[in-house]
C-alpha cells in the first residue's frame, strides 16, 4: 500500500505573509538615510539633473 503525495494546500491571500511592505519600508528608509543629509546640506533642495536629452537624441537619430 503506497502513500499518495498530498496536494499542496494554498493559503488565502489574507493569510500569506508576503514581505512586500517590509521591503518597501526598508528601501524607503535607506533612501531617506542617503537623501536627507544632502537636502540638509543644500538647504532643503534636492536637484536631480540627468542627461536625458544627450541620451535620447542620438537614439532617435539611430532609430529613424
mmJSON file of the N, C-alpha and C atoms, coordinates in Angstrom:
{"data_MODEL":{"atom_site":{
"group_PDB":["ATOM","ATOM","ATOM","ATOM","ATOM","ATOM","ATOM","ATOM","ATOM","ATOM","ATOM","ATOM","ATOM","ATOM","ATOM","ATOM","ATOM","ATOM","ATOM","ATOM","ATOM","ATOM","ATOM","ATOM","ATOM","ATOM","ATOM","ATOM","ATOM","ATOM","ATOM","ATOM","ATOM","ATOM","ATOM","ATOM","ATOM","ATOM","ATOM","ATOM","ATOM","ATOM","ATOM","ATOM","ATOM","ATOM","ATOM","ATOM","ATOM","ATOM","ATOM","ATOM","ATOM","ATOM","ATOM","ATOM","ATOM","ATOM","ATOM","ATOM","ATOM","ATOM","ATOM","ATOM","ATOM","ATOM","ATOM","ATOM","ATOM","ATOM","ATOM","ATOM","ATOM","ATOM","ATOM","ATOM","ATOM","ATOM","ATOM","ATOM","ATOM","ATOM","ATOM","ATOM","ATOM","ATOM","ATOM","ATOM","ATOM","ATOM","ATOM","ATOM","ATOM","ATOM","ATOM","ATOM","ATOM","ATOM","ATOM","ATOM","ATOM","ATOM","ATOM","ATOM","ATOM","ATOM","ATOM","ATOM","ATOM","ATOM","ATOM","ATOM","ATOM","ATOM","ATOM","ATOM","ATOM","ATOM","ATOM","ATOM","ATOM","ATOM","ATOM","ATOM","ATOM","ATOM","ATOM","ATOM","ATOM","ATOM","ATOM","ATOM","ATOM","ATOM","ATOM","ATOM","ATOM","ATOM","ATOM","ATOM","ATOM","ATOM","ATOM","ATOM","ATOM","ATOM","ATOM","ATOM","ATOM","ATOM","ATOM","ATOM","ATOM","ATOM","ATOM","ATOM","ATOM","ATOM","ATOM","ATOM","ATOM","ATOM","ATOM","ATOM","ATOM","ATOM","ATOM","ATOM","ATOM","ATOM","ATOM","ATOM","ATOM","ATOM","ATOM","ATOM","ATOM","ATOM","ATOM","ATOM","ATOM","ATOM","ATOM","ATOM","ATOM","ATOM","ATOM","ATOM","ATOM","ATOM","ATOM","ATOM"],
"id":[1,2,3,4,5,6,7,8,9,10,11,12,13,14,15,16,17,18,19,20,21,22,23,24,25,26,27,28,29,30,31,32,33,34,35,36,37,38,39,40,41,42,43,44,45,46,47,48,49,50,51,52,53,54,55,56,57,58,59,60,61,62,63,64,65,66,67,68,69,70,71,72,73,74,75,76,77,78,79,80,81,82,83,84,85,86,87,88,89,90,91,92,93,94,95,96,97,98,99,100,101,102,103,104,105,106,107,108,109,110,111,112,113,114,115,116,117,118,119,120,121,122,123,124,125,126,127,128,129,130,131,132,133,134,135,136,137,138,139,140,141,142,143,144,145,146,147,148,149,150,151,152,153,154,155,156,157,158,159,160,161,162,163,164,165,166,167,168,169,170,171,172,173,174,175,176,177,178,179,180,181,182,183,184,185,186,187,188,189,190,191,192],
"type_symbol":["N","C","C","N","C","C","N","C","C","N","C","C","N","C","C","N","C","C","N","C","C","N","C","C","N","C","C","N","C","C","N","C","C","N","C","C","N","C","C","N","C","C","N","C","C","N","C","C","N","C","C","N","C","C","N","C","C","N","C","C","N","C","C","N","C","C","N","C","C","N","C","C","N","C","C","N","C","C","N","C","C","N","C","C","N","C","C","N","C","C","N","C","C","N","C","C","N","C","C","N","C","C","N","C","C","N","C","C","N","C","C","N","C","C","N","C","C","N","C","C","N","C","C","N","C","C","N","C","C","N","C","C","N","C","C","N","C","C","N","C","C","N","C","C","N","C","C","N","C","C","N","C","C","N","C","C","N","C","C","N","C","C","N","C","C","N","C","C","N","C","C","N","C","C","N","C","C","N","C","C","N","C","C","N","C","C","N","C","C","N","C","C"],
"label_atom_id":["N","CA","C","N","CA","C","N","CA","C","N","CA","C","N","CA","C","N","CA","C","N","CA","C","N","CA","C","N","CA","C","N","CA","C","N","CA","C","N","CA","C","N","CA","C","N","CA","C","N","CA","C","N","CA","C","N","CA","C","N","CA","C","N","CA","C","N","CA","C","N","CA","C","N","CA","C","N","CA","C","N","CA","C","N","CA","C","N","CA","C","N","CA","C","N","CA","C","N","CA","C","N","CA","C","N","CA","C","N","CA","C","N","CA","C","N","CA","C","N","CA","C","N","CA","C","N","CA","C","N","CA","C","N","CA","C","N","CA","C","N","CA","C","N","CA","C","N","CA","C","N","CA","C","N","CA","C","N","CA","C","N","CA","C","N","CA","C","N","CA","C","N","CA","C","N","CA","C","N","CA","C","N","CA","C","N","CA","C","N","CA","C","N","CA","C","N","CA","C","N","CA","C","N","CA","C","N","CA","C","N","CA","C","N","CA","C","N","CA","C","N","CA","C"],
"label_alt_id":[null,null,null,null,null,null,null,null,null,null,null,null,null,null,null,null,null,null,null,null,null,null,null,null,null,null,null,null,null,null,null,null,null,null,null,null,null,null,null,null,null,null,null,null,null,null,null,null,null,null,null,null,null,null,null,null,null,null,null,null,null,null,null,null,null,null,null,null,null,null,null,null,null,null,null,null,null,null,null,null,null,null,null,null,null,null,null,null,null,null,null,null,null,null,null,null,null,null,null,null,null,null,null,null,null,null,null,null,null,null,null,null,null,null,null,null,null,null,null,null,null,null,null,null,null,null,null,null,null,null,null,null,null,null,null,null,null,null,null,null,null,null,null,null,null,null,null,null,null,null,null,null,null,null,null,null,null,null,null,null,null,null,null,null,null,null,null,null,null,null,null,null,null,null,null,null,null,null,null,null,null,null,null,null,null,null,null,null,null,null,null,null],
"label_comp_id":["UNK","UNK","UNK","UNK","UNK","UNK","UNK","UNK","UNK","UNK","UNK","UNK","UNK","UNK","UNK","UNK","UNK","UNK","UNK","UNK","UNK","UNK","UNK","UNK","UNK","UNK","UNK","UNK","UNK","UNK","UNK","UNK","UNK","UNK","UNK","UNK","UNK","UNK","UNK","UNK","UNK","UNK","UNK","UNK","UNK","UNK","UNK","UNK","UNK","UNK","UNK","UNK","UNK","UNK","UNK","UNK","UNK","UNK","UNK","UNK","UNK","UNK","UNK","UNK","UNK","UNK","UNK","UNK","UNK","UNK","UNK","UNK","UNK","UNK","UNK","UNK","UNK","UNK","UNK","UNK","UNK","UNK","UNK","UNK","UNK","UNK","UNK","UNK","UNK","UNK","UNK","UNK","UNK","UNK","UNK","UNK","UNK","UNK","UNK","UNK","UNK","UNK","UNK","UNK","UNK","UNK","UNK","UNK","UNK","UNK","UNK","UNK","UNK","UNK","UNK","UNK","UNK","UNK","UNK","UNK","UNK","UNK","UNK","UNK","UNK","UNK","UNK","UNK","UNK","UNK","UNK","UNK","UNK","UNK","UNK","UNK","UNK","UNK","UNK","UNK","UNK","UNK","UNK","UNK","UNK","UNK","UNK","UNK","UNK","UNK","UNK","UNK","UNK","UNK","UNK","UNK","UNK","UNK","UNK","UNK","UNK","UNK","UNK","UNK","UNK","UNK","UNK","UNK","UNK","UNK","UNK","UNK","UNK","UNK","UNK","UNK","UNK","UNK","UNK","UNK","UNK","UNK","UNK","UNK","UNK","UNK","UNK","UNK","UNK","UNK","UNK","UNK"],
"label_asym_id":["A","A","A","A","A","A","A","A","A","A","A","A","A","A","A","A","A","A","A","A","A","A","A","A","A","A","A","A","A","A","A","A","A","A","A","A","A","A","A","A","A","A","A","A","A","A","A","A","A","A","A","A","A","A","A","A","A","A","A","A","A","A","A","A","A","A","A","A","A","A","A","A","A","A","A","A","A","A","A","A","A","A","A","A","A","A","A","A","A","A","A","A","A","A","A","A","A","A","A","A","A","A","A","A","A","A","A","A","A","A","A","A","A","A","A","A","A","A","A","A","A","A","A","A","A","A","A","A","A","A","A","A","A","A","A","A","A","A","A","A","A","A","A","A","A","A","A","A","A","A","A","A","A","A","A","A","A","A","A","A","A","A","A","A","A","A","A","A","A","A","A","A","A","A","A","A","A","A","A","A","A","A","A","A","A","A","A","A","A","A","A","A"],
"label_entity_id":["1","1","1","1","1","1","1","1","1","1","1","1","1","1","1","1","1","1","1","1","1","1","1","1","1","1","1","1","1","1","1","1","1","1","1","1","1","1","1","1","1","1","1","1","1","1","1","1","1","1","1","1","1","1","1","1","1","1","1","1","1","1","1","1","1","1","1","1","1","1","1","1","1","1","1","1","1","1","1","1","1","1","1","1","1","1","1","1","1","1","1","1","1","1","1","1","1","1","1","1","1","1","1","1","1","1","1","1","1","1","1","1","1","1","1","1","1","1","1","1","1","1","1","1","1","1","1","1","1","1","1","1","1","1","1","1","1","1","1","1","1","1","1","1","1","1","1","1","1","1","1","1","1","1","1","1","1","1","1","1","1","1","1","1","1","1","1","1","1","1","1","1","1","1","1","1","1","1","1","1","1","1","1","1","1","1","1","1","1","1","1","1"],
"label_seq_id":[1,1,1,2,2,2,3,3,3,4,4,4,5,5,5,6,6,6,7,7,7,8,8,8,9,9,9,10,10,10,11,11,11,12,12,12,13,13,13,14,14,14,15,15,15,16,16,16,17,17,17,18,18,18,19,19,19,20,20,20,21,21,21,22,22,22,23,23,23,24,24,24,25,25,25,26,26,26,27,27,27,28,28,28,29,29,29,30,30,30,31,31,31,32,32,32,33,33,33,34,34,34,35,35,35,36,36,36,37,37,37,38,38,38,39,39,39,40,40,40,41,41,41,42,42,42,43,43,43,44,44,44,45,45,45,46,46,46,47,47,47,48,48,48,49,49,49,50,50,50,51,51,51,52,52,52,53,53,53,54,54,54,55,55,55,56,56,56,57,57,57,58,58,58,59,59,59,60,60,60,61,61,61,62,62,62,63,63,63,64,64,64],
"pdbx_PDB_ins_code":[null,null,null,null,null,null,null,null,null,null,null,null,null,null,null,null,null,null,null,null,null,null,null,null,null,null,null,null,null,null,null,null,null,null,null,null,null,null,null,null,null,null,null,null,null,null,null,null,null,null,null,null,null,null,null,null,null,null,null,null,null,null,null,null,null,null,null,null,null,null,null,null,null,null,null,null,null,null,null,null,null,null,null,null,null,null,null,null,null,null,null,null,null,null,null,null,null,null,null,null,null,null,null,null,null,null,null,null,null,null,null,null,null,null,null,null,null,null,null,null,null,null,null,null,null,null,null,null,null,null,null,null,null,null,null,null,null,null,null,null,null,null,null,null,null,null,null,null,null,null,null,null,null,null,null,null,null,null,null,null,null,null,null,null,null,null,null,null,null,null,null,null,null,null,null,null,null,null,null,null,null,null,null,null,null,null,null,null,null,null,null,null],
"Cartn_x":[0.841,0.0,0.901,0.909,1.777,0.987,1.706,1.067,1.055,-0.045,-0.146,0.365,1.054,1.533,0.363,0.519,-0.54,-0.492,-1.648,-1.732,-1.303,-0.626,-0.189,-1.404,-1.498,-2.611,-2.156,-2.873,-2.533,-3.349,-2.664,-3.364,-3.996,-5.102,-5.716,-4.772,-5.015,-4.14,-4.067,-5.161,-5.179,-4.249,-3.99,-3.157,-1.697,-1.369,0.023,0.847,2.084,2.978,3.997,3.531,4.403,5.247,6.504,7.394,7.391,6.371,6.398,6.423,5.625,5.594,6.928,7.477,8.759,9.869,9.87,10.877,10.715,9.471,9.236,9.726,9.372,9.773,11.288,11.936,13.39,14.038,13.534,14.07,13.836,12.646,12.34,13.242,13.461,14.341,15.773,16.271,17.625,17.724,16.683,16.686,16.729,15.932,15.905,17.239,17.895,19.209,20.226,20.081,21.007,20.611,19.322,18.896,18.791,18.425,18.227,19.512,20.68,21.892,22.183,21.931,22.146,21.178,19.929,18.94,19.246,19.749,20.122,21.317,22.291,23.49,23.162,22.212,21.873,20.753,20.304,19.277,17.869,17.656,16.314,15.995,16.949,16.701,17.449,16.766,17.41,17.172,18.22,18.1,18.647,17.818,18.255,18.471,19.654,19.962,20.447,19.664,20.04,20.47,20.977,21.404,20.405,19.13,18.068,18.2,18.372,18.433,19.674,20.787,22.006,21.926,21.094,20.91,19.801,18.771,17.579,17.777,18.439,18.585,19.377,20.533,21.218,20.391,19.583,18.737,17.706,17.096,16.104,16.737,17.938,18.623,18.897,19.3,19.599,18.32,17.252,16.012,15.256,15.388,14.613,15.538],
"Cartn_y":[-1.163,0.0,1.246,1.95,3.128,4.384,5.329,6.593,7.523,8.166,9.142,10.485,11.232,12.543,13.477,14.235,15.173,16.368,16.886,18.083,19.29,20.202,21.411,22.271,22.667,23.496,24.945,25.737,27.15,27.946,28.827,29.665,30.843,31.366,32.558,33.751,34.732,35.902,36.631,36.65,37.363,36.71,35.421,34.715,34.631,34.929,34.849,35.938,35.651,36.624,37.068,37.894,38.406,39.547,39.623,40.636,41.979,42.265,43.474,44.754,44.831,46.04,46.234,45.164,45.251,45.684,45.161,45.535,46.998,47.445,48.846,49.769,49.468,50.327,50.342,49.209,49.158,49.989,49.878,50.65,52.14,52.505,53.916,54.492,53.723,54.172,54.367,53.457,53.602,54.813,55.056,56.228,57.506,57.551,58.743,58.95,57.864,57.994,58.616,58.371,58.944,60.349,60.629,61.917,63.025,62.701,63.741,64.527,63.897,64.71,65.638,65.196,66.045,67.216,66.955,68.027,69.023,68.558,69.468,70.323,69.709,70.437,71.5,71.209,72.161,73.109,73.064,73.989,73.538,72.273,71.759,71.473,71.712,71.461,70.211,69.377,68.223,68.35,68.626,68.833,67.617,67.047,65.916,66.423,66.238,66.652,65.426,64.989,63.83,64.233,63.288,63.554,62.941,63.196,62.611,63.017,64.307,64.763,64.254,64.194,63.731,62.247,61.493,60.084,59.896,60.701,60.485,60.895,62.01,62.485,61.52,61.006,60.026,58.764,58.38,57.204,57.456,58.628,58.945,59.007,59.566,59.597,58.183,57.304,55.926,55.156,55.396,54.64,55.05,56.305,56.762,56.973],
"Cartn_z":[0.0,0.0,0.0,-1.096,-1.192,-0.835,-0.317,0.059,-1.14,-1.339,-2.417,-1.904,-2.767,-2.308,-2.03,-0.967,-0.618,-1.556,-1.857,-2.693,-1.862,-2.512,-1.816,-1.491,-0.262,0.184,0.116,-0.644,-0.773,0.232,0.927,1.89,1.163,1.665,1.062,1.143,0.286,0.238,1.571,2.306,3.582,4.602,4.452,5.421,5.003,3.762,3.315,3.976,4.194,4.807,3.768,2.838,1.787,2.353,1.969,2.562,1.837,1.027,0.202,1.033,2.052,2.876,3.591,4.122,4.813,3.854,2.637,1.645,1.25,1.056,0.709,1.814,3.056,4.171,4.349,4.176,4.272,3.168,1.948,0.827,1.028,1.485,1.724,2.814,3.865,4.94,4.465,3.636,3.104,2.188,1.383,0.514,1.353,2.412,3.251,3.971,4.371,5.004,4.058,2.772,1.797,1.372,1.252,0.718,1.757,2.969,3.982,4.255,4.406,4.602,3.423,2.213,1.039,1.063,1.407,1.448,2.569,3.695,4.779,4.348,3.703,3.269,2.229,1.331,0.269,0.672,1.897,2.361,2.032,1.859,1.619,0.17,-0.712,-2.13,-2.569,-3.307,-3.928,-5.416,-6.138,-7.579,-8.301,-9.133,-9.953,-11.362,-11.861,-13.225,-13.965,-14.929,-15.71,-17.104,-17.835,-19.21,-20.188,-19.924,-20.741,-22.202,-22.463,-23.851,-24.564,-23.878,-24.534,-24.866,-24.17,-24.499,-25.521,-25.439,-26.246,-27.697,-27.952,-29.328,-30.207,-29.792,-30.642,-30.872,-29.89,-30.075,-31.168,-31.166,-32.197,-33.579,-33.679,-34.98,-35.478,-34.582,-34.961,-35.291,-34.544,-34.73,-35.985,-36.413,-37.563,-38.701],
"occupancy":[1.0,1.0,1.0,1.0,1.0,1.0,1.0,1.0,1.0,1.0,1.0,1.0,1.0,1.0,1.0,1.0,1.0,1.0,1.0,1.0,1.0,1.0,1.0,1.0,1.0,1.0,1.0,1.0,1.0,1.0,1.0,1.0,1.0,1.0,1.0,1.0,1.0,1.0,1.0,1.0,1.0,1.0,1.0,1.0,1.0,1.0,1.0,1.0,1.0,1.0,1.0,1.0,1.0,1.0,1.0,1.0,1.0,1.0,1.0,1.0,1.0,1.0,1.0,1.0,1.0,1.0,1.0,1.0,1.0,1.0,1.0,1.0,1.0,1.0,1.0,1.0,1.0,1.0,1.0,1.0,1.0,1.0,1.0,1.0,1.0,1.0,1.0,1.0,1.0,1.0,1.0,1.0,1.0,1.0,1.0,1.0,1.0,1.0,1.0,1.0,1.0,1.0,1.0,1.0,1.0,1.0,1.0,1.0,1.0,1.0,1.0,1.0,1.0,1.0,1.0,1.0,1.0,1.0,1.0,1.0,1.0,1.0,1.0,1.0,1.0,1.0,1.0,1.0,1.0,1.0,1.0,1.0,1.0,1.0,1.0,1.0,1.0,1.0,1.0,1.0,1.0,1.0,1.0,1.0,1.0,1.0,1.0,1.0,1.0,1.0,1.0,1.0,1.0,1.0,1.0,1.0,1.0,1.0,1.0,1.0,1.0,1.0,1.0,1.0,1.0,1.0,1.0,1.0,1.0,1.0,1.0,1.0,1.0,1.0,1.0,1.0,1.0,1.0,1.0,1.0,1.0,1.0,1.0,1.0,1.0,1.0,1.0,1.0,1.0,1.0,1.0,1.0],
"B_iso_or_equiv":[0.0,0.0,0.0,0.0,0.0,0.0,0.0,0.0,0.0,0.0,0.0,0.0,0.0,0.0,0.0,0.0,0.0,0.0,0.0,0.0,0.0,0.0,0.0,0.0,0.0,0.0,0.0,0.0,0.0,0.0,0.0,0.0,0.0,0.0,0.0,0.0,0.0,0.0,0.0,0.0,0.0,0.0,0.0,0.0,0.0,0.0,0.0,0.0,0.0,0.0,0.0,0.0,0.0,0.0,0.0,0.0,0.0,0.0,0.0,0.0,0.0,0.0,0.0,0.0,0.0,0.0,0.0,0.0,0.0,0.0,0.0,0.0,0.0,0.0,0.0,0.0,0.0,0.0,0.0,0.0,0.0,0.0,0.0,0.0,0.0,0.0,0.0,0.0,0.0,0.0,0.0,0.0,0.0,0.0,0.0,0.0,0.0,0.0,0.0,0.0,0.0,0.0,0.0,0.0,0.0,0.0,0.0,0.0,0.0,0.0,0.0,0.0,0.0,0.0,0.0,0.0,0.0,0.0,0.0,0.0,0.0,0.0,0.0,0.0,0.0,0.0,0.0,0.0,0.0,0.0,0.0,0.0,0.0,0.0,0.0,0.0,0.0,0.0,0.0,0.0,0.0,0.0,0.0,0.0,0.0,0.0,0.0,0.0,0.0,0.0,0.0,0.0,0.0,0.0,0.0,0.0,0.0,0.0,0.0,0.0,0.0,0.0,0.0,0.0,0.0,0.0,0.0,0.0,0.0,0.0,0.0,0.0,0.0,0.0,0.0,0.0,0.0,0.0,0.0,0.0,0.0,0.0,0.0,0.0,0.0,0.0,0.0,0.0,0.0,0.0,0.0,0.0],
"pdbx_formal_charge":[null,null,null,null,null,null,null,null,null,null,null,null,null,null,null,null,null,null,null,null,null,null,null,null,null,null,null,null,null,null,null,null,null,null,null,null,null,null,null,null,null,null,null,null,null,null,null,null,null,null,null,null,null,null,null,null,null,null,null,null,null,null,null,null,null,null,null,null,null,null,null,null,null,null,null,null,null,null,null,null,null,null,null,null,null,null,null,null,null,null,null,null,null,null,null,null,null,null,null,null,null,null,null,null,null,null,null,null,null,null,null,null,null,null,null,null,null,null,null,null,null,null,null,null,null,null,null,null,null,null,null,null,null,null,null,null,null,null,null,null,null,null,null,null,null,null,null,null,null,null,null,null,null,null,null,null,null,null,null,null,null,null,null,null,null,null,null,null,null,null,null,null,null,null,null,null,null,null,null,null,null,null,null,null,null,null,null,null,null,null,null,null],
"auth_seq_id":[1,1,1,2,2,2,3,3,3,4,4,4,5,5,5,6,6,6,7,7,7,8,8,8,9,9,9,10,10,10,11,11,11,12,12,12,13,13,13,14,14,14,15,15,15,16,16,16,17,17,17,18,18,18,19,19,19,20,20,20,21,21,21,22,22,22,23,23,23,24,24,24,25,25,25,26,26,26,27,27,27,28,28,28,29,29,29,30,30,30,31,31,31,32,32,32,33,33,33,34,34,34,35,35,35,36,36,36,37,37,37,38,38,38,39,39,39,40,40,40,41,41,41,42,42,42,43,43,43,44,44,44,45,45,45,46,46,46,47,47,47,48,48,48,49,49,49,50,50,50,51,51,51,52,52,52,53,53,53,54,54,54,55,55,55,56,56,56,57,57,57,58,58,58,59,59,59,60,60,60,61,61,61,62,62,62,63,63,63,64,64,64],
"auth_comp_id":["UNK","UNK","UNK","UNK","UNK","UNK","UNK","UNK","UNK","UNK","UNK","UNK","UNK","UNK","UNK","UNK","UNK","UNK","UNK","UNK","UNK","UNK","UNK","UNK","UNK","UNK","UNK","UNK","UNK","UNK","UNK","UNK","UNK","UNK","UNK","UNK","UNK","UNK","UNK","UNK","UNK","UNK","UNK","UNK","UNK","UNK","UNK","UNK","UNK","UNK","UNK","UNK","UNK","UNK","UNK","UNK","UNK","UNK","UNK","UNK","UNK","UNK","UNK","UNK","UNK","UNK","UNK","UNK","UNK","UNK","UNK","UNK","UNK","UNK","UNK","UNK","UNK","UNK","UNK","UNK","UNK","UNK","UNK","UNK","UNK","UNK","UNK","UNK","UNK","UNK","UNK","UNK","UNK","UNK","UNK","UNK","UNK","UNK","UNK","UNK","UNK","UNK","UNK","UNK","UNK","UNK","UNK","UNK","UNK","UNK","UNK","UNK","UNK","UNK","UNK","UNK","UNK","UNK","UNK","UNK","UNK","UNK","UNK","UNK","UNK","UNK","UNK","UNK","UNK","UNK","UNK","UNK","UNK","UNK","UNK","UNK","UNK","UNK","UNK","UNK","UNK","UNK","UNK","UNK","UNK","UNK","UNK","UNK","UNK","UNK","UNK","UNK","UNK","UNK","UNK","UNK","UNK","UNK","UNK","UNK","UNK","UNK","UNK","UNK","UNK","UNK","UNK","UNK","UNK","UNK","UNK","UNK","UNK","UNK","UNK","UNK","UNK","UNK","UNK","UNK","UNK","UNK","UNK","UNK","UNK","UNK","UNK","UNK","UNK","UNK","UNK","UNK"],
"auth_asym_id":["A","A","A","A","A","A","A","A","A","A","A","A","A","A","A","A","A","A","A","A","A","A","A","A","A","A","A","A","A","A","A","A","A","A","A","A","A","A","A","A","A","A","A","A","A","A","A","A","A","A","A","A","A","A","A","A","A","A","A","A","A","A","A","A","A","A","A","A","A","A","A","A","A","A","A","A","A","A","A","A","A","A","A","A","A","A","A","A","A","A","A","A","A","A","A","A","A","A","A","A","A","A","A","A","A","A","A","A","A","A","A","A","A","A","A","A","A","A","A","A","A","A","A","A","A","A","A","A","A","A","A","A","A","A","A","A","A","A","A","A","A","A","A","A","A","A","A","A","A","A","A","A","A","A","A","A","A","A","A","A","A","A","A","A","A","A","A","A","A","A","A","A","A","A","A","A","A","A","A","A","A","A","A","A","A","A","A","A","A","A","A","A"],
"auth_atom_id":["N","CA","C","N","CA","C","N","CA","C","N","CA","C","N","CA","C","N","CA","C","N","CA","C","N","CA","C","N","CA","C","N","CA","C","N","CA","C","N","CA","C","N","CA","C","N","CA","C","N","CA","C","N","CA","C","N","CA","C","N","CA","C","N","CA","C","N","CA","C","N","CA","C","N","CA","C","N","CA","C","N","CA","C","N","CA","C","N","CA","C","N","CA","C","N","CA","C","N","CA","C","N","CA","C","N","CA","C","N","CA","C","N","CA","C","N","CA","C","N","CA","C","N","CA","C","N","CA","C","N","CA","C","N","CA","C","N","CA","C","N","CA","C","N","CA","C","N","CA","C","N","CA","C","N","CA","C","N","CA","C","N","CA","C","N","CA","C","N","CA","C","N","CA","C","N","CA","C","N","CA","C","N","CA","C","N","CA","C","N","CA","C","N","CA","C","N","CA","C","N","CA","C","N","CA","C","N","CA","C","N","CA","C","N","CA","C","N","CA","C","N","CA","C"],
"pdbx_PDB_model_num":[1,1,1,1,1,1,1,1,1,1,1,1,1,1,1,1,1,1,1,1,1,1,1,1,1,1,1,1,1,1,1,1,1,1,1,1,1,1,1,1,1,1,1,1,1,1,1,1,1,1,1,1,1,1,1,1,1,1,1,1,1,1,1,1,1,1,1,1,1,1,1,1,1,1,1,1,1,1,1,1,1,1,1,1,1,1,1,1,1,1,1,1,1,1,1,1,1,1,1,1,1,1,1,1,1,1,1,1,1,1,1,1,1,1,1,1,1,1,1,1,1,1,1,1,1,1,1,1,1,1,1,1,1,1,1,1,1,1,1,1,1,1,1,1,1,1,1,1,1,1,1,1,1,1,1,1,1,1,1,1,1,1,1,1,1,1,1,1,1,1,1,1,1,1,1,1,1,1,1,1,1,1,1,1,1,1,1,1,1,1,1,1]
}}}
